[in-house]
Amino acid sequence: MKSMVKYSKMTTRTKGGNKVKRFSLVLALAMALMLTIGVSVALAAPGDYPPGTQTTSDKYTATLDSTMGKTDTTKWGLTNGLQNANKTGQGADVNDGSTLNDVIKNVPGQRTHGEYQNDTNSCASCHQTHTASGKKLLFKNGVYNTCAACHDGTLGFYNVFQSSNAGTFGGDPANSASVHLATGAMTVAAAPGGNRTSTDTNSWGKDFTCASCHAPHGSYSDRLLHYNPNFVGATAPTDASGNPTGGKKVVNATVAFDSATGKYTAKGADGKTIAGPWIYGYTYGKPKIYWTQIRVKDANGVFQYKYSGDPTKSWNDVLKVNYRGGYFTDPDGKLAGVALADIQMDVAPATVVKMNQTALDIPAAQALGLPVTQVDSYKSGVSAFCAACHTDYNSNSAQTETGTFSKAFRHKIVQGLKAGMIGEPDAYGNNNATMVCLSCHFAHGTDNTIMKNARDEAGTSTDVNASSALKRYTNMAVCWKCHVDSKAEQLKNNDSLWDQKDAGTGPIY
């Protein structure tokens, strides 16, 4: 394939009503070389919006009215054609599968996304200093199109159109397809279960792109999953009016000190230590205001983030904060004589997702020392990751109405998954034992060709739901997959008994 991107027959309407061809591209600026496990964020379920914002985006035919994205990432202009020193994205053989040199500019042995060295050239793989085609100096027009340069399968890296445990973006719109529409065509607020009314342009108001789920410059999580999805870690649980936000930031945490190690740690309202990693980030200005911010009482008894010895600096600047480790130290004695009760913190906890994975045999990537791996099972954190945007769905009980922005009964997150299902380990260390969001849903997308029935057979029937909602199982087969025990005994006395043997097969438990 000689072109840089693949195109599909799908169309979408802009606000003016004009049809624009949509790219069937890759998800990947934030997932180079990796099987990306995203979060169910952007496609809306019919009826999930107030009057005037109905959408048929599950069929790719229209974007939302009031929450439509603002970027130009779905327009035709992929590059401005200007030459640049590294010729990123240029050259006669770009994306023909024969070489990586036209796009991948990192120093051999160094990664493209994260773990940058002091002599890195990795920046040039995605950014152009003076001749960029897109904002943030991206060498293609927008995040989504920049990701396509490596992740459409032409350079040997992970191809998001190829079915995997993350699903696929290559679904057929006429075949019950449903995808995370990560092109920037809509905002994060489009997420079912999200906050429709938020005016926060740093979270719900941001365009939904690949980088909404994946951190292009490195992450604490596997698969470069974002350590602060939807700014959930840097957002307080309630706003100034006391309304819930879905945020996880711990406000006014107390501080403890270990004299043996010299480490200061933070404790929440429950008295438990708030473990690292903490999110590092700040607003510009002097002094910097950090998302994870240390404050000390001044002479008037007021907690101040400004350092008393130099008001242009904050306490974070003069203390030594180990954000990854979740503690800080005072090597210069700035806190000498200060009582622990006079120190407090706001702590922005990072979202961390861990997975079990095995390496894939992809020579082109291995030659650069950049492994591509396949997810076998999850260790922790994926449901909390999904809930950063699908806030209403963050429930561990089916017995009560739950949800941050609305109330509804939600499916319980349970143990006891059936064989072959995706999940997290149980208390005994058994993999794929506890239900997570991805037990029932793909992260990237789905259609009838990759959905399975309750016996894990693919392509055996058509999903009749207007929106397949990224489902792993066709129709409601996921219910039949699990509920074939005594809890569903009213189903036992019919011709579809699962504890009877079909010809040549054994019972399925």
N, C-alpha and C positions, 0 to 999 in steps of 0.2 A: 504494500500500500504506500503510495507516494505522498499523499496528502497528510498534513499534520493532524487532522481530525476526521472523525467519522460524522456523517450527517444522517439524520433519519427523516422520515416523512411527516414527523409530528409538527404541528403548528401551535402557536399560542397567540392570543390577542393582547395587544398593548392597550393602554388606556384609551387611545384614540381609535381603537377598533381595527387597526391594520394587522394583518397576519404576518408573523415573522417566523421563519424556519427556526426550529429549536435544535440545538446541537445535541446529538446523542454522544456525549463526551464522558470524560472520566471524572470521578470525584477527586482528585488526588493531591493537590498541593501539600496537604498536610498528611499524606499517607505514603510518601514515596517508598517504593519497594515493599509495600506492606499490604497484607489482607486487611482492609479497613473494616472496623466494626463500629459503625456510627450509632446514631440514636434516632428514633422515630420522631422527626421534628416537623416536616414541612407540609405534607399532604393533609388536606382536611377531609374529614368525614362529612358526607352530605348532612345538612341540618345542624352542623356544629357552629354556625355563625349567625349573628343577628340578621334581621331583614336588611336586604340591600348588599349583603356580602356573601351570598351563596356562591358556591364554586363547583365546577366540574373538573377541577384540576387533577382528580384521580385518573382522568382520561387524557390529561395533558392538553386539553382544548381551550382552557381559559384560566387566567390567573385571577387572584382575588381583587375585589374592588378597592377596599380601603386599606388593605395590608400588603398591597403589591410592592415589590422591591423597587429600589431606585437606581440600581447600577445598570451599566450598559453591557453586561456580560453575555447577553444573548443576541447581540447584534453581529453582523457579518464581519466587521473589521477586526480580524484576529491579530494583525500586526501592521505596523506603519511602514514596513519595508526599509527602514533605515538600517545602515550597517553599524555594527558595534564592534568593539575590540575583540570580544570573545566569540562573536558571531553566534550567540545563543539563539537557537531556533532557526538558524539559517544554514544554507548549504544545499548542494544538489541532492544529497542522499539522506536528508532529514527524514526520520521515521520510516525508512524503508527496511528497517530491521538489521542492517548490516553494520552499523556503528553507533556508539553512544557519544562520540566526541563532539557532535554538532550541538548537543543539548547539555549533557552532563559535564560540568566544568570543575568539579571538585578535585582536589589533590588526591592522587591514588592512595587508597587506604583510609581516606577520610569520608565521613558520611555527608550526604546532601542535606538532610534535615536533622539538625541538632549535633551535639558533641563537637562543636567547632573548635579547631586548633588555632594557635596564634598565627599560623601561616596559611589560614584557610583561603580557598578560592571558591568555596561552596556557594557563596552568595550569588555568584555569576550564573549559576545554574537556573536561577529563577528571576533574578533582577538585572536590570541594565541601568547604569548610573545616569547616562545622558540621552539614551535613545529608546527608552521604554515605550511600549504600546499601551500599557494600562497604568492605572493609578497604583501607588505604592511601588512604582518602578518595575512592575511586572512585565516580562518580555512578551506576554500575550495580553489580549484585551480582557482583563478580569481574572479573578481567582479560578473560576471553573475552567476557562480555556487554557490557562497556564498549566493547570493540573493535567490537561489532556495531552500535553506534549510528551509526558512520560507514561501515563497510565491508561492509554487506549490499547495497550498490548503490542505496540510496534517497537518498543525499545527493550523488551525482555523483562520489564518490571511488572508488578502486579496489575492485571487487567480487570477493571471493575465491571466490564461487560461480560466477564466469564463467571459463570455461577460458582458460588463458594458458600462458606458458612455465613458470609455477609450478604448473600443474595447477589443481585445483579442490577445494573442500570440498563441492560439491554432488553428489557421486557417489551412485549408487543402490546401497544395500547388497545388493540382490538381483542386481546386475549386475557382480560382481567388483570392487566398490568397495574402496578402501583409502585411508585418510587419516591425516595426523598428528593424533592425537587431542589437540588443544591446549586442551581444556576444563578442564583441571585434574583430570581423572578418574583420572590415573595420574601417577606420578613419572617423572623423567628416567631412573631406573634401568631402566625398561621398555624402553629402546632396545635393539634387537638389537645385540649386540657391546658392550654397556655393562657396567658394574660392578654385579652383582647384590648383592654383599655389603658395599658401602661403607656406612659409618655417617655420612658427611659430609652433614649437612642443608643445607649451603650449595650443594651441587652435585647429586650423584646423588639425594639425598633430597628435592629441591625438586619441587613440583608442576609438571608440564609444561603451560605456557600459551603464548599468543602471545609473551609477553615472554621466553620461554626462547630464542627465535631472533631476536627483534627488540628493539632498544633504544628504548623509547618516548621517551627524553629526548635522543636524538641518538647518532650513531655515527661512527666513522672509515670505515665501510664504506658502499657503496651499498645502497639499499633498507633502510636502518636495520638491517642485519644486526648482531647483537650483537658488540661488540668483545671480549667475554669470555664466549663461550658455555660454559655448564656450568662456569664458573670455571676453564676450562682454562689460561688465562694466569696465573692467580694460584695455581696448584697446582704443587707440585714434581713432577718426573717419578717420584719414588719416595717412599714414606712412611717413617716412622721405622724401620720394620723392613726397609726395602729392597725392598718390594713395589712393582711398577709401578702408577702411578695414571692414566697418560694425560696428566698435566699438562705444561705447557710452560715453567714458570717456571725461569729461570736462577739458580741459587743460588751465592753467593760469586763473582760475576764480578769480574774485576780492572778497574781504572780507568786510562784514558789521558788525557793532558792536551795540548791544543794551545795553545801560548803565543801564537800569532798571533790566535786567536779567543777565547781565554779559556774554551774549552769543555772540560768533562770528559765523556768518553764511556765506555761499558762494553764489555768484551770477554769473550766466552765462552771455554770451555775450548779451542776450536779456534783462538783468537787473533783471530777475526773480530769486528768491531764489531757490537754488538746494536742494530740500527737502531730508531728510533721508528716508530710511537708506542708509548710505554710506558703501562701501565694505571695510572690514578690512582685510588686508593682506600685506605682505612685502617680499622683497627678503632678504636672509640671509647676514649677515655682520655687521660691525660696522662703521658708524651708519646704522640702518635699513632704507631701502628705501621703503616707503609705497605706496600702490596703490592709496590711498587717502593721498596725501602728502602736508604738509604745508611748505611754504618757506618764508624767511624774507631777506630783503636786507642787505648786509654786508656793511662795511665801503667803499668799492669800488663801491657800487651801483649795485652789482650783487645779484640776488635772490639765496639764499642758503638753502638747506634742512638741513644742519648741524647746530646744535645749537652752537652759538658763544661762549658760556661759557664752552662747553665740546664737542670737535669735534667728540668724539666717540658716541655721541647721536644726534638724529635728533630732529627737533622742535616737531614732533609728540610725541616723548618720554617725553619731559619736559612739554608740555601742556596737558590738560585733554580733550581728544577727545571723544565725544559721537557719535559713528558711527551710531548707530541705530536712534538716535534723529536728526542727521544731523547738529551738531554744535560742537564747542569746547570752553573751558573756560581757563582762565589764573589765577588759584588760587594763584600762587606764584609770580605773577607780573613779569614774564619773558619778557613780551611785554611792560613794562612801558616805556613811551616815544617814542614808535614806532608808526609812522603814519600808518593809514589804507592803504594808497597807497603803503606802503612798505611791505605789507603782501599779498601773493597770494597763491593759492592752485591748485592742480590737484584733481579733485573729480571723483571717480569711483562710479557711482550710482548703487545701487542694483536693480536687476529685481524682481519685486514683483507681484505675481499672487494671486488674492483673489477669493474665491468661496462661494456660498451658499451650505450648505450640511446638511444632516440629519444623525443621528447615526443609525448604523445597529445593529441588535441583534445577536451578536456573543459572547456567554458566556465565551469561553476560553480567549478571549482577554479582556473582561470586568473584569474578575476575577483578571487580572493583572493591572487594572486601565488604560488600553491602548485601547481607543475607536477606532473603525473602522467606517468610515463614507462614505456616498454616495453623490456624487456631484449632486445637483439639477440644478444649473445654475452658470454662471460665473459673477463676479463683475467687474473685470478689469485685464488687463495685459497679457492675454494669447497670443494674436497675436504678441505682442512685444517679448514674450518669444520664440515663434516659429521662429521669424525673426532673432534670434541670430545665427542660422545656415542656415536657408533658406533666406539669406539676400536679394536676388533678388525679393522675394515675398512680401517684406515689402512696399506695396503700398496702398494708400487710394484713388486713383483716377484711373479710367479706361480711362481717356481722354488723358493721356500722357504716353510716354515711361518711364519706371522707372527701377530701379534695380541698385545695387551697382557695381556688377561685369559684368553685361551685360545689354542690353536694350530690353525690351519686354513690350507689353501691359499686364497688370495684372488685375484680377477681382477686382472691386471696393469693399471696405469694407463698407457696407451700413446698413441702418436701414430698418425696415419693414419686418422682418422675418415672415414666416408663422408659424402657430401653430404647436407645437411639435418639432421645431428645436432648436438647441443649440446656445446660443448667450450671449451677455452681456446686461445689462440694458440700456435703453435710457435715455434721459435727464429728463424724467418724472418718472423714477424709475420703469418702466415696465421691468420685467425680460425677458431674452431671446428675446430681441427686436432688437439688433444690431448684425450684422454678425461678426463672428470671424473665424479664421482658422478651428476651430473644429466644425463650422456649417456644413462643408462639409466633414471633415476628422476625423477619429479616431486617437487617440494619439498612441495607442499600435499596433493595427493591425486589419485586417478585412478579411472576405471572403464572399461568396454568402449567407452563412447561417445567417449572421447578417446584411447584407446590406438590405435596405428597398427600396420600390418603392416610387413614388411621393405621394402615399396615405398612407404612413407609414405602408405598409404591408410587412412583411419579407418573404424572400425565395420564391418569386414569379417568378423569372426569373434568367438567368445566365448573369453575367457580361462578356461582350465580349472583354473588354480591356485587352491587354497583361499584363499590370500592373494596378492593381486596385487602387494603390496609396493611400491606407488607407481610401478608400471612405466609407462614411456612406450610400450612395445611389447607387444602381446598375446602370450600364451604365451611362447615363446622366440624370437620373431621378431627380437629385437635381435641374437641370435647370427647369424641368416641375413642380417641387414642388413650386418654387417661381414665375416663369414667367407665370402666368395665369390671368393677369389683362390687363388693357388697353395698357400696354407697349408691349404686344405680340398680338395685335389685328389681325394680319395676320393669327393667329391660331384659330380664333373664328368660322370660317365658315367651320367646318368639322365635322365628326362623333364622334370626341373625345372631344366634348364640355364639359368643366369642369363646366359650369354653368347649365347643364342639370342634372336631377336626374336619377341615375340608379335605378333599382328596389330595393326598400327597403332601399335606402340610401339618404342622403341629399347632396346638393352641397358642394364642398370643396372650400374654399376661400383662 
